Amino acid sequence: MSRSLILFSVVALLSRAATPTDQVIDSVQKHYNSARSIAVNFTEGYSVDGHQRPPEAGKLTLRKQGKMRWDYTEPAGKVFVSDGKTVFLYTAGYNKVEKVPLKDTEDMRAPLAFLLGHLDLRREFRDITVSPEGTSWWLDAKAKSDRTPYSEIKMLVAPGGKVSQLKVLGRDETMLSFAFSQEQLNPVVNDALFHFVIPPGAEVVNAVEYTGQDE
Protein backbone atom coordinates (compact mmCIF):
# COMPACT_ATOMS: atom_id res chain seq x y z
CA MET A 1 0.00 0.00 0.00
CA SER A 2 1.42 3.41 -0.97
CA ARG A 3 2.11 6.13 1.57
CA SER A 4 -0.53 8.38 0.04
CA LEU A 5 -3.17 5.65 0.30
CA ILE A 6 -2.21 4.95 3.93
CA LEU A 7 -2.41 8.66 4.73
CA PHE A 8 -5.80 8.90 3.03
CA SER A 9 -7.07 5.93 5.06
CA VAL A 10 -5.87 7.44 8.34
CA VAL A 11 -7.49 10.80 7.56
CA ALA A 12 -10.75 9.07 6.62
CA LEU A 13 -10.77 7.13 9.90
CA LEU A 14 -10.09 10.27 11.92
CA SER A 15 -12.84 12.16 10.15
CA ARG A 16 -15.31 9.44 11.13
CA ALA A 17 -14.16 9.32 14.76
CA ALA A 18 -16.80 10.54 17.18
CA THR A 19 -16.00 13.78 18.99
CA PRO A 20 -16.52 14.05 22.77
CA THR A 21 -19.71 16.00 22.04
CA ASP A 22 -21.01 13.22 19.81
CA GLN A 23 -20.10 10.59 22.39
CA VAL A 24 -21.92 12.39 25.22
CA ILE A 25 -25.01 13.03 23.08
CA ASP A 26 -25.14 9.43 21.91
CA SER A 27 -24.68 8.05 25.44
CA VAL A 28 -27.59 10.12 26.82
CA GLN A 29 -29.90 9.18 23.97
CA LYS A 30 -29.03 5.49 24.16
CA HIS A 31 -29.59 5.45 27.93
CA TYR A 32 -33.03 7.08 27.86
CA ASN A 33 -34.43 6.10 24.47
CA SER A 34 -34.00 2.42 25.29
CA ALA A 35 -35.97 2.73 28.55
CA ARG A 36 -39.72 2.22 28.88
CA SER A 37 -40.01 3.83 32.31
CA ILE A 38 -37.86 5.57 34.89
CA ALA A 39 -38.22 6.38 38.59
CA VAL A 40 -35.78 8.77 40.23
CA ASN A 41 -35.53 10.95 43.33
CA PHE A 42 -35.06 14.67 42.75
CA THR A 43 -34.16 17.87 44.52
CA GLU A 44 -35.49 20.95 42.73
CA GLY A 45 -34.27 24.52 42.86
CA TYR A 46 -35.82 27.61 41.33
CA SER A 47 -34.55 31.16 41.07
CA VAL A 48 -35.80 34.37 39.52
CA ASP A 49 -33.85 37.64 39.36
CA GLY A 50 -31.19 36.03 41.54
CA HIS A 51 -33.65 35.17 44.32
CA GLN A 52 -33.67 31.50 45.32
CA ARG A 53 -36.85 29.69 46.35
CA PRO A 54 -36.46 27.13 49.18
CA PRO A 55 -35.49 23.77 47.64
CA GLU A 56 -38.20 21.21 46.95
CA ALA A 57 -37.87 17.43 46.68
CA GLY A 58 -39.69 14.25 45.84
CA LYS A 59 -39.89 11.40 43.35
CA LEU A 60 -40.29 11.60 39.57
CA THR A 61 -41.80 8.76 37.56
CA LEU A 62 -41.68 8.78 33.74
CA ARG A 63 -43.23 6.45 31.21
CA LYS A 64 -43.26 6.48 27.42
CA GLN A 65 -45.93 8.39 25.52
CA GLY A 66 -45.28 11.58 27.49
CA LYS A 67 -46.50 10.39 30.90
CA MET A 68 -44.95 11.73 34.07
CA ARG A 69 -45.68 12.25 37.75
CA TRP A 70 -43.82 14.44 40.23
CA ASP A 71 -44.76 13.53 43.82
CA TYR A 72 -43.37 16.13 46.19
CA THR A 73 -42.42 15.40 49.77
CA GLU A 74 -41.23 19.01 50.15
CA PRO A 75 -43.72 20.66 50.10
CA ALA A 76 -45.95 17.76 51.09
CA GLY A 77 -49.04 17.27 48.94
CA LYS A 78 -47.77 19.01 45.81
CA VAL A 79 -48.27 16.92 42.65
CA PHE A 80 -47.47 17.58 38.99
CA VAL A 81 -48.94 15.04 36.55
CA SER A 82 -48.99 14.59 32.78
CA ASP A 83 -51.16 11.85 31.28
CA GLY A 84 -49.66 12.48 27.84
CA LYS A 85 -52.36 14.97 26.84
CA THR A 86 -53.08 17.18 29.84
CA VAL A 87 -50.92 18.60 32.63
CA PHE A 88 -52.23 18.96 36.19
CA LEU A 89 -50.56 20.86 39.03
CA TYR A 90 -52.12 20.31 42.45
CA THR A 91 -51.14 22.35 45.48
CA ALA A 92 -52.52 20.82 48.68
CA GLY A 93 -52.00 23.99 50.74
CA TYR A 94 -54.44 25.87 48.51
CA ASN A 95 -56.48 22.83 47.45
CA LYS A 96 -56.15 24.13 43.89
CA VAL A 97 -55.66 22.33 40.58
CA GLU A 98 -54.19 24.09 37.54
CA LYS A 99 -55.03 22.26 34.32
CA VAL A 100 -53.68 22.88 30.81
CA PRO A 101 -53.17 20.88 27.59
CA LEU A 102 -49.64 19.46 27.47
CA LYS A 103 -48.98 21.05 24.07
CA ASP A 104 -49.81 24.51 25.47
CA THR A 105 -48.06 24.43 28.82
CA GLU A 106 -45.11 26.71 29.50
CA ASP A 107 -44.09 24.76 32.58
CA MET A 108 -40.44 23.82 32.19
CA ARG A 109 -40.96 20.42 33.82
CA ALA A 110 -43.22 19.27 30.97
CA PRO A 111 -40.51 18.67 28.29
CA LEU A 112 -38.95 16.02 30.55
CA ALA A 113 -41.95 13.82 29.72
CA PHE A 114 -40.36 13.23 26.33
CA LEU A 115 -37.05 12.10 27.76
CA LEU A 116 -38.06 8.51 27.05
CA GLY A 117 -38.15 7.27 23.48
CA HIS A 118 -38.16 10.65 21.75
CA LEU A 119 -34.91 12.30 22.84
CA ASP A 120 -33.07 13.81 19.85
CA LEU A 121 -30.74 16.50 21.11
CA ARG A 122 -29.34 17.38 17.69
CA ARG A 123 -32.83 18.02 16.32
CA GLU A 124 -34.11 20.04 19.30
CA PHE A 125 -30.98 22.02 20.19
CA ARG A 126 -28.15 24.00 18.60
CA ASP A 127 -24.69 25.11 19.70
CA ILE A 128 -24.20 21.92 21.72
CA THR A 129 -20.93 21.83 23.64
CA VAL A 130 -19.47 19.60 26.35
CA SER A 131 -16.87 20.16 29.06
CA PRO A 132 -15.46 17.60 31.51
CA GLU A 133 -16.11 17.54 35.23
CA GLY A 134 -14.33 14.61 36.86
CA THR A 135 -15.55 11.46 35.13
CA SER A 136 -18.74 13.23 33.97
CA TRP A 137 -19.47 15.82 31.29
CA TRP A 138 -21.47 19.02 31.34
CA LEU A 139 -23.52 19.31 28.16
CA ASP A 140 -24.72 22.81 27.25
CA ALA A 141 -27.27 23.38 24.48
CA LYS A 142 -29.50 26.17 23.22
CA ALA A 143 -33.06 25.55 22.04
CA LYS A 144 -33.55 25.75 18.26
CA SER A 145 -37.17 26.86 18.51
CA ASP A 146 -38.17 30.11 20.16
CA ARG A 147 -41.56 28.56 20.97
CA THR A 148 -40.18 26.49 23.85
CA PRO A 149 -40.52 27.93 27.39
CA TYR A 150 -36.77 27.49 27.87
CA SER A 151 -33.85 28.96 25.97
CA GLU A 152 -31.00 26.78 27.18
CA ILE A 153 -30.31 23.57 29.09
CA LYS A 154 -27.28 22.26 30.93
CA MET A 155 -27.01 18.63 31.99
CA LEU A 156 -24.33 16.76 33.90
CA VAL A 157 -23.93 13.40 32.18
CA ALA A 158 -22.35 10.52 34.10
CA PRO A 159 -20.56 7.61 32.40
CA GLY A 160 -23.18 5.47 30.67
CA GLY A 161 -25.40 8.43 29.79
CA LYS A 162 -27.29 8.96 33.06
CA VAL A 163 -28.18 12.60 33.79
CA SER A 164 -27.33 13.46 37.41
CA GLN A 165 -28.02 17.20 37.23
CA LEU A 166 -30.17 19.33 34.95
CA LYS A 167 -30.49 23.10 34.67
CA VAL A 168 -33.18 24.74 32.54
CA LEU A 169 -32.95 28.45 31.73
CA GLY A 170 -36.32 30.03 31.00
CA ARG A 171 -36.82 32.78 28.46
CA ASP A 172 -37.75 35.08 31.34
CA GLU A 173 -34.28 34.41 32.88
CA THR A 174 -35.69 32.08 35.54
CA MET A 175 -33.59 29.01 36.37
CA LEU A 176 -35.06 25.61 37.21
CA SER A 177 -32.51 23.06 38.41
CA PHE A 178 -32.64 19.41 39.43
CA ALA A 179 -30.29 16.97 41.12
CA PHE A 180 -31.28 13.35 40.47
CA SER A 181 -30.41 10.29 42.53
CA GLN A 182 -31.27 6.59 42.89
CA GLU A 183 -32.44 6.24 39.29
CA GLN A 184 -34.32 3.03 38.43
CA LEU A 185 -34.66 1.95 34.80
CA ASN A 186 -37.81 0.15 33.66
CA PRO A 187 -39.63 -0.17 36.99
CA VAL A 188 -43.14 -1.62 36.80
CA VAL A 189 -45.47 1.39 36.63
CA ASN A 190 -49.25 1.16 36.75
CA ASP A 191 -51.03 3.40 34.23
CA ALA A 192 -53.33 4.61 37.01
CA LEU A 193 -50.39 6.56 38.44
CA PHE A 194 -50.78 9.10 35.62
CA HIS A 195 -54.55 9.43 35.96
CA PHE A 196 -55.14 12.52 38.08
CA VAL A 197 -58.33 12.61 40.14
CA ILE A 198 -59.54 16.06 41.20
CA PRO A 199 -59.61 16.15 45.04
CA PRO A 200 -63.00 16.88 46.63
CA GLY A 201 -63.73 20.59 46.87
CA ALA A 202 -60.60 21.63 44.98
CA GLU A 203 -60.65 24.80 42.92
CA VAL A 204 -59.93 23.98 39.27
CA VAL A 205 -58.26 26.58 37.07
CA ASN A 206 -58.21 25.88 33.33
CA ALA A 207 -55.25 27.82 32.00
CA VAL A 208 -53.71 28.05 28.56
CA GLU A 209 -50.44 29.47 29.89
CA TYR A 210 -48.92 29.08 33.33
CA THR A 211 -45.51 28.26 34.67
CA GLY A 212 -46.52 26.69 37.96
CA GLN A 213 -43.06 27.12 39.49
CA ASP A 214 -44.10 29.78 41.97
CA GLU A 215 -46.61 27.62 43.84
Sequence and secondary structure as in RCSB ss.txt:
>XXXX:A:sequence
MSRSLILFSVVALLSRAATPTDQVIDSVQKHYNSARSIAVNFTEGYSVDGHQRPPEAGKLTLRKQGKMRWDYTEP
AGKVFVSDGKTVFLYTAGYNKVEKVPLKDTEDMRAPLAFLLGHLDLRREFRDITVSPEGTSWWLDAKAKSDRTPY
SEIKMLVAPGGKVSQLKVLGRDETMLSFAFSQEQLNPVVNDALFHFVIPPGAEVVNAVEYTGQDE
>XXXX:A:secstr
  HHHHHHHHHHHHHHS  HHHHHHHHHHHHHHT SEEEEEEEEEEEETTEE   EEEEEEEETTTEEEEEEEET
TT EEEEESSEEEEEETTTTEEEEEEGGG   TTGGGGGGTT   HHHHEEEEEEEEETTEEEEEEEES TTSSE
EEEEEEE TTS EEEEEEEETTS EEEEEEEEEEES    GGGG     TT EEEE SS   TT 
